[in-house]
Amino acid sequence: RVKAVPMIVAFSSSAVGAGAGRTCNDHLPGVTGVPATAAYEDILGLIHELLPNARRLGTLVVPAEVNSVFNTKRAVEAAAKQGVEFATVPVNSSSELSDATLALLAQNVDAICQVGSNLTIAGFASIVRSAQQAQVPVFGFLTSDAKNGAVAVIARDSYESGREAGLLAVRVIQGESPAHIPFHEVPSSKLILKLAAAKIAGIA
């Protein structure tokens, strides 16, 4: 809906998925930015390194959030390429998080790999509490997930995305057209390991 001023996308799972263009190069003329697509393949590789026998992962998905559905689809596809099953359980409110996590654990998952959504980011600690009682490790995609009890995260999140968006904003303010600036991913990832959470989950 924004037509009169340039728009810089900073914290979005997929600018294309949000309707801002067909590809990273073919996008709306007034829009550019730095979508923060999660490091699905990287986190799956890390989980395999820490849990070589893990064959079934799980996540909570929020059907009402486009970003959650998008992220879940990408995670399931990435896992399938590595021969790993990916179970999902829907959740619609913060009051359902604990019960939904228990339902996910009941599907005999070896680990929870929680994809990003507004609801699960805010309630991540609740997911971790239920998982820790079952000694099932939780992995995430945001630095805040590490602070809230994840064993490990590989993050491409708001700080780097915001910094890159600021650099794009400078270019636009100085006269460059957003139409000529492709969408590009956050250029770096941050690996965070939490030894205390790993110990609770029985990971050496």
Secondary structure per residue as TSV (DSSP state, phi and psi in degrees):
chain	resnum	aa	ss	phi	psi
A	1	R	-	360.0	-20.8
A	2	V	-	-79.3	115.2
A	3	K	-	-116.9	-32.7
A	4	A	S	-82.2	-23.7
A	5	V	S	-127.6	152.2
A	6	P	-	-63.8	150.3
A	7	M	E	-123.2	131.6
A	8	I	E	-110.9	116.6
A	9	V	E	-80.1	126.9
A	10	A	-	-115.0	-44.1
A	11	F	S	-132.2	82.1
A	12	S	-	-139.3	139.1
A	13	S	S	-63.5	-35.8
A	14	S	-	-158.5	112.9
A	15	A	T	-65.9	-35.9
A	16	V	T	-66.3	-45.2
A	17	G	T	-63.1	-27.0
A	18	A	T	-82.3	-3.7
A	19	G	T	96.9	14.9
A	20	A	S	-88.6	1.1
A	21	G	B	169.7	176.3
A	22	R	S	-92.8	-33.3
A	23	T	S	-143.9	178.4
A	24	C	S	-64.9	-27.9
A	25	N	S	-96.0	-27.2
A	26	D	S	-105.1	89.6
A	27	H	B	-136.2	172.1
A	28	L	-	-55.1	140.0
A	29	P	T	-65.1	-24.8
A	30	G	T	-97.2	10.2
A	31	V	E	-126.8	137.8
A	32	T	E	-148.1	-178.3
A	33	G	E	157.6	-169.9
A	34	V	-	-130.6	81.2
A	35	P	-	-64.8	144.2
A	36	A	-	-105.8	72.9
A	37	T	-	-68.0	132.4
A	38	A	-	-67.1	155.1
A	39	A	-	-86.7	69.9
A	40	Y	H	-61.4	-51.6
A	41	E	H	-62.0	-39.3
A	42	D	H	-65.1	-44.0
A	43	I	H	-68.5	-34.7
A	44	L	H	-65.4	-38.7
A	45	G	H	-64.0	-39.8
A	46	L	H	-66.2	-42.9
A	47	I	H	-61.0	-41.6
A	48	H	H	-63.3	-36.5
A	49	E	H	-66.6	-41.5
A	50	L	H	-82.6	-31.9
A	51	L	-	-130.9	74.5
A	52	P	T	-60.7	-20.9
A	53	N	T	-95.6	2.4
A	54	A	-	-69.3	126.0
A	55	R	-	-125.0	-6.5
A	56	R	E	-141.5	116.4
A	57	L	E	-110.9	169.4
A	58	G	E	-150.4	160.5
A	59	T	E	-151.6	155.8
A	60	L	E	-90.4	138.2
A	61	V	E	-122.5	138.6
A	62	V	-	-103.5	101.6
A	63	P	T	-58.0	-28.7
A	64	A	T	-79.6	-9.7
A	65	E	-	-106.5	118.7
A	66	V	H	-59.5	-39.7
A	67	N	H	-64.0	-37.0
A	68	S	H	-66.7	-45.1
A	69	V	H	-63.2	-43.9
A	70	F	H	-60.9	-49.9
A	71	N	H	-62.8	-40.4
A	72	T	H	-63.9	-43.3
A	73	K	H	-59.7	-44.7
A	74	R	H	-64.0	-41.4
A	75	A	H	-65.7	-42.6
A	76	V	H	-62.9	-42.0
A	77	E	H	-64.5	-42.9
A	78	A	H	-64.6	-40.0
A	79	A	H	-66.3	-40.6
A	80	A	H	-60.7	-36.1
A	81	K	H	-64.7	-23.8
A	82	Q	T	-101.8	10.0
A	83	G	T	72.1	26.0
A	84	V	-	-110.4	132.2
A	85	E	E	-75.7	151.7
A	86	F	E	-136.7	105.8
A	87	A	E	-86.4	146.7
A	88	T	E	-131.2	147.7
A	89	V	E	-133.2	128.5
A	90	P	E	-75.4	148.3
A	91	V	-	-143.4	140.6
A	92	N	-	-120.2	-12.6
A	93	S	S	-153.9	162.5
A	94	S	G	-63.6	-29.5
A	95	S	G	-69.3	-16.3
A	96	E	G	-94.0	-6.7
A	97	L	H	-59.9	-45.2
A	98	S	H	-64.4	-47.2
A	99	D	H	-65.9	-38.3
A	100	A	H	-65.6	-38.0
A	101	T	H	-64.9	-41.4
A	102	L	H	-62.7	-39.1
A	103	A	H	-64.1	-36.1
A	104	L	H	-68.9	-43.4
A	105	L	H	-62.9	-31.4
A	106	A	T	-67.4	-14.1
A	107	Q	T	-88.9	16.4
A	108	N	-	57.8	47.2
A	109	V	-	-79.6	145.1
A	110	D	S	-81.9	-23.2
A	111	A	E	-162.0	154.9
A	112	I	E	-99.8	126.9
A	113	C	E	-115.7	88.1
A	114	Q	-	-80.8	113.4
A	115	V	-	-75.8	162.4
A	116	G	-	-75.9	139.9
A	117	S	-	-162.0	156.2
A	118	N	H	-58.6	-43.0
A	119	L	H	-67.5	-47.5
A	120	T	H	-75.2	-26.5
A	121	I	H	-63.7	-46.7
A	122	A	H	-66.8	-32.9
A	123	G	T	-106.4	22.0
A	124	F	H	-59.5	-40.3
A	125	A	H	-61.1	-34.7
A	126	S	H	-66.3	-40.3
A	127	I	H	-61.3	-45.0
A	128	V	H	-62.9	-43.0
A	129	R	H	-57.7	-46.2
A	130	S	H	-65.3	-40.4
A	131	A	H	-68.2	-39.0
A	132	Q	H	-64.0	-34.6
A	133	Q	H	-62.6	-28.4
A	134	A	T	-96.8	5.2
A	135	Q	T	54.1	40.7
A	136	V	-	-107.0	123.4
A	137	P	-	-70.7	150.1
A	138	V	E	-119.4	132.8
A	139	F	E	-117.8	152.7
A	140	G	E	-143.1	-175.5
A	141	F	S	-124.7	6.4
A	142	L	S	-130.5	149.9
A	143	T	H	-59.7	-32.3
A	144	S	H	-65.2	-28.6
A	145	D	H	-63.5	-38.7
A	146	A	H	-63.9	-41.4
A	147	K	H	-65.5	-26.1
A	148	N	T	-101.9	18.4
A	149	G	T	113.2	2.0
A	150	A	-	-66.4	147.2
A	151	V	S	-66.8	-42.3
A	152	A	E	-156.6	152.0
A	153	V	E	-136.2	150.8
A	154	I	E	-119.4	107.9
A	155	A	E	-107.5	133.5
A	156	R	-	-125.4	85.4
A	157	D	-	-124.2	-156.4
A	158	S	H	-64.5	-32.8
A	159	Y	H	-64.5	-55.1
A	160	E	H	-65.4	-39.4
A	161	S	H	-61.6	-42.5
A	162	G	H	-66.5	-39.1
A	163	R	H	-63.5	-47.3
A	164	E	H	-63.2	-38.8
A	165	A	H	-64.1	-37.1
A	166	G	H	-62.5	-39.8
A	167	L	H	-64.9	-38.2
A	168	L	H	-66.3	-39.1
A	169	A	H	-61.0	-38.7
A	170	V	H	-60.6	-44.1
A	171	R	H	-61.6	-41.9
A	172	V	H	-68.0	-43.2
A	173	I	H	-61.3	-32.9
A	174	Q	T	-81.8	1.8
A	175	G	T	115.4	-4.9
A	176	E	-	-75.4	140.4
A	177	S	-	-80.5	132.2
A	178	P	G	-57.6	-27.9
A	179	A	G	-59.6	-25.1
A	180	H	G	-100.4	6.7
A	181	I	S	-112.3	110.3
A	182	P	-	-66.0	153.3
A	183	F	-	-62.2	141.8
A	184	H	-	-143.8	152.2
A	185	E	-	-72.2	159.6
A	186	V	-	-57.0	128.6
A	187	P	S	-76.0	-12.4
A	188	S	-	-137.1	158.5
A	189	S	-	-120.2	153.7
A	190	K	E	-119.9	121.4
A	191	L	E	-95.1	125.2
A	192	I	E	-127.0	124.7
A	193	L	E	-112.4	134.3
A	194	K	-	-114.0	103.7
A	195	L	H	-64.9	-36.6
A	196	A	H	-64.0	-43.3
A	197	A	H	-67.2	-36.3
A	198	A	H	-63.8	-39.5
A	199	K	H	-63.4	-43.1
A	200	I	H	-60.2	-37.6
A	201	A	T	-82.8	-1.0
A	202	G	T	78.7	25.0
A	203	I	-	-103.7	123.7
A	204	A	-	-80.0	360.0
